[in-house]
Amino acid sequence: MDLDLGPEDQAFQNEVRTFLKENLTDEFLEAGRLTPAVRSPIEPTRRWAKVLAEKGWLCHPWPAEFGGPGWTAVQKYIYELETELAGAPSINNMGLRMVGPVVMKYGTEEQKATVLPSILNDEFAWCQGYSEPGAGSDLASLQTRAVPDGDNYVINGSKIWTTGAHNADKIFCLVRTSTEGKPQEGISFLLFDMDLPGITVKPILTYAGDHELNQVFFDDVRVPQSSRVGDENQGWTVAKYLLEFERGGVPYTPRVKAGLLRLKDMIHKEAGGDGRSLAEDPDFRGRLAKLEIGIQAAEIIEKRVMSALSQGENPGYASSIFKLRGSELLQEMLELTMKTLGNYAAPYQPEAYVFGNNVEAVAPNYGLTATSKYYNQRAATIYAGSSEVQRTILAKHALGL
Ligand SMILES: Cc1cc2nc3c(=O)[nH]c(=O)nc-3n(C[C@H](O)[C@H](O)[C@H](O)COP(=O)(O)OP(=O)(O)OC[C@H]3O[C@@H](n4cnc5c(N)ncnc54)[C@H](O)[C@@H]3O)c2cc1C
């Protein structure tokens, strides 16, 4: 599907394309190509984030009053699609997509004055401390305790599945500050440094072979109470607001659409079991058409949500539709990519996607990371709230069941 662009949007699209052509150096394109998981290799990707920050485009979803470029919903969508099509590295967006909106709405003036500029300049890498060994879908049952002591909280407990904690400078973290009343009523939302005494990060390696996940342990960690966002014991409201942005703030379809375009190109290069081009295989073409129709439908929902965001509204339950369909389409696209690659999808060559390697890969360039992405993104229907949880939210809030 093509965006129906007016002259102003076409001019914007050209501006974005020119910027990407001039600034996506070989190093950045290589980082984009060697992306086996959700994020691209950290060092070149941080350098790419700096280029975007200098241009003023890093926090492109933000309203102009907080330092964003003030783009319309269509412009944001164009930008997302063009960066995907150009093969830009995939950045850690937890600061700009999650912490930023929360601080804008619930932060003190001091937090706005310090945290927001640091995100605009990509000074820190953030990670998310929500899930615990005994609290995933049932997040409100979290047990990590924060006990007031003078001007500080003293934190004890553990967070799990913490993406990027091993590279993070800061964490946004849910802690239990009260055991009275309903579980949701005793939670607070804190922002703090990852190098404080008492914090230990242990890696969790996935079966895709990558290290993105960790378990984080807190042992008498002292955090200033001034780092709390929102009132004490009101963190559940802040946490839910953030989840709307986590699920609904990043459009899935530009990534899936870029993948579909690459796939369409690939099927002319790869043959099916009978030796004929996959482009001639009716079954395969049927699945491809179904995927494309699904993307078109999801794109309409995403644009609606992005338009609401541009007008200062929050995504609401539409973010659950967004997350549910987006993650399913992503998995379908990656599955078709695996099918297309056939034998080339089989070799396990993680050394071939280490940044800066000189390994001769078995798979063609366009299929190098397909298998690891396929395995990595099996988690897409689990992280940021599983599909079952999204369906329950929709049943309650959209259908009133
Ligand atoms: C790759 C990856 C990255 C992640 N990154 C982070 C991160 O950076 N920070 C962070 O805090 N967390 C992160 N998570 C954790 C993620 O949010 C949780 O895994 C998720 O919320 C599910 O929780 P759980 O793993 O405890 O599974 P459970 O909650 O135990 O669920 C197990 C199964 O039961 C189903 N289920 C549970 N409750 C219900 C219900 N009420 N109705 C119907 N079905 C139900 C679930 O859908 C799932 O299929 C990440 C997870 C993954 C896999």
Ligand as a Chemical Component Dictionary entry (heavy atoms), coordinates in Angstrom:
data_LIG
# 
_chem_comp.id                   LIG 
_chem_comp.type                 NON-POLYMER 
_chem_comp.pdbx_formal_charge   0 
_chem_comp.three_letter_code    LIG 
# 
loop_
_chem_comp_atom.comp_id 
_chem_comp_atom.atom_id 
_chem_comp_atom.alt_atom_id 
_chem_comp_atom.type_symbol 
_chem_comp_atom.charge 
_chem_comp_atom.model_Cartn_x 
_chem_comp_atom.model_Cartn_y 
_chem_comp_atom.model_Cartn_z 
_chem_comp_atom.pdbx_ordinal 
LIG C1  C1  C 0 12.117 -11.008 24.763 1  
LIG C2  C2  C 0 11.490 -10.428 25.974 2  
LIG C3  C3  C 0 11.849 -9.157  26.395 3  
LIG C4  C4  C 0 11.299 -8.632  27.564 4  
LIG N1  N1  N 0 11.739 -7.409  28.014 5  
LIG C5  C5  C 0 11.272 -6.940  29.183 6  
LIG C6  C6  C 0 11.811 -5.741  29.739 7  
LIG O1  O1  O 0 12.704 -5.105  29.166 8  
LIG N2  N2  N 0 11.357 -5.334  30.946 9  
LIG C7  C7  C 0 10.376 -5.988  31.615 10 
LIG O2  O2  O 0 9.982  -5.531  32.677 11 
LIG N3  N3  N 0 9.840  -7.139  31.131 12 
LIG C8  C8  C 0 10.278 -7.630  29.925 13 
LIG N4  N4  N 0 9.777  -8.810  29.427 14 
LIG C9  C9  C 0 8.805  -9.540  30.211 15 
LIG C10 C10 C 0 7.414  -9.610  29.605 16 
LIG O3  O3  O 0 6.722  -8.416  29.779 17 
LIG C11 C11 C 0 6.716  -10.812 30.233 18 
LIG O4  O4  O 0 7.373  -11.977 29.783 19 
LIG C12 C12 C 0 5.258  -10.888 29.871 20 
LIG O5  O5  O 0 4.543  -9.841  30.466 21 
LIG C13 C13 C 0 4.633  -12.247 30.269 22 
LIG O6  O6  O 0 4.896  -12.520 31.623 23 
LIG P1  P1  P 0 5.540  -13.915 32.080 24 
LIG O7  O7  O 0 6.751  -14.159 31.237 25 
LIG O8  O8  O 0 5.702  -13.873 33.541 26 
LIG O9  O9  O 0 4.482  -15.022 31.670 27 
LIG P2  P2  P 0 3.154  -15.386 32.443 28 
LIG O10 O10 O 0 2.474  -14.148 32.910 29 
LIG O11 O11 O 0 3.466  -16.438 33.454 30 
LIG O12 O12 O 0 2.288  -16.024 31.276 31 
LIG C14 C14 C 0 2.487  -17.358 30.801 32 
LIG C15 C15 C 0 1.402  -17.650 29.782 33 
LIG O13 O13 O 0 0.106  -17.578 30.396 34 
LIG C16 C16 C 0 -0.719 -16.639 29.720 35 
LIG N5  N5  N 0 -1.529 -15.902 30.684 36 
LIG C17 C17 C 0 -1.111 -15.329 31.826 37 
LIG N6  N6  N 0 -2.138 -14.724 32.467 38 
LIG C18 C18 C 0 -3.235 -14.923 31.683 39 
LIG C19 C19 C 0 -4.598 -14.532 31.794 40 
LIG N7  N7  N 0 -5.041 -13.798 32.825 41 
LIG N8  N8  N 0 -5.451 -14.907 30.809 42 
LIG C20 C20 C 0 -5.009 -15.642 29.749 43 
LIG N9  N9  N 0 -3.723 -16.043 29.598 44 
LIG C21 C21 C 0 -2.846 -15.684 30.556 45 
LIG C22 C22 C 0 0.224  -15.694 29.015 46 
LIG O14 O14 O 0 -0.379 -15.103 27.893 47 
LIG C23 C23 C 0 1.362  -16.631 28.622 48 
LIG O15 O15 O 0 1.024  -17.325 27.440 49 
LIG C24 C24 C 0 10.315 -9.361  28.275 50 
LIG C25 C25 C 0 9.927  -10.625 27.818 51 
LIG C26 C26 C 0 10.505 -11.166 26.690 52 
LIG C27 C27 C 0 10.089 -12.558 26.274 53 
# 
loop_
_chem_comp_bond.comp_id 
_chem_comp_bond.atom_id_1 
_chem_comp_bond.atom_id_2 
_chem_comp_bond.value_order 
_chem_comp_bond.pdbx_ordinal 
LIG C1  C2  SING 1  
LIG C2  C3  SING 2  
LIG C2  C26 DOUB 3  
LIG C3  C4  DOUB 4  
LIG C4  N1  SING 5  
LIG C4  C24 SING 6  
LIG N1  C5  DOUB 7  
LIG C5  C6  SING 8  
LIG C5  C8  SING 9  
LIG C6  O1  DOUB 10 
LIG C6  N2  SING 11 
LIG N2  C7  SING 12 
LIG C7  O2  DOUB 13 
LIG C7  N3  SING 14 
LIG N3  C8  DOUB 15 
LIG C8  N4  SING 16 
LIG N4  C9  SING 17 
LIG N4  C24 SING 18 
LIG C9  C10 SING 19 
LIG C10 O3  SING 20 
LIG C10 C11 SING 21 
LIG C11 O4  SING 22 
LIG C11 C12 SING 23 
LIG C12 O5  SING 24 
LIG C12 C13 SING 25 
LIG C13 O6  SING 26 
LIG O6  P1  SING 27 
LIG P1  O7  DOUB 28 
LIG P1  O8  SING 29 
LIG P1  O9  SING 30 
LIG O9  P2  SING 31 
LIG P2  O10 DOUB 32 
LIG P2  O11 SING 33 
LIG P2  O12 SING 34 
LIG O12 C14 SING 35 
LIG C14 C15 SING 36 
LIG C15 O13 SING 37 
LIG C15 C23 SING 38 
LIG O13 C16 SING 39 
LIG C16 N5  SING 40 
LIG C16 C22 SING 41 
LIG N5  C17 SING 42 
LIG N5  C21 SING 43 
LIG C17 N6  DOUB 44 
LIG N6  C18 SING 45 
LIG C18 C19 SING 46 
LIG C18 C21 DOUB 47 
LIG C19 N7  SING 48 
LIG C19 N8  DOUB 49 
LIG N8  C20 SING 50 
LIG C20 N9  DOUB 51 
LIG N9  C21 SING 52 
LIG C22 O14 SING 53 
LIG C22 C23 SING 54 
LIG C23 O15 SING 55 
LIG C24 C25 DOUB 56 
LIG C25 C26 SING 57 
LIG C26 C27 SING 58 
# 
